[in-house]
Amino acid sequence: MDISRRLGTLVVCAVPAIIGGGIIYGIFGDYVPVFIYEALLILVAGALVSR
C-alpha cells in the first residue's frame, strides 16, 4: 500500500472519530467512554494502515 492510500485511510477513519465521539458523548454524557471509543478507532486504523 503506498503512502497516499495510507493517508486516505486515516482521513476516512477521522470522520467516524469526530462524529462518533460526539454521539458517544451525547449518549453517556462523560468523556471516559469517548476516550475508549477513540482508542479502539486508533487501534483499528493502525491495523488497517499497517497491512
ABEGO torsion letter per residue (X at the ends): XBAAAAAAAAAAAAAAAAAAAAAAAAAAGBAAAAAAAAAAAAAAAAAAAAX
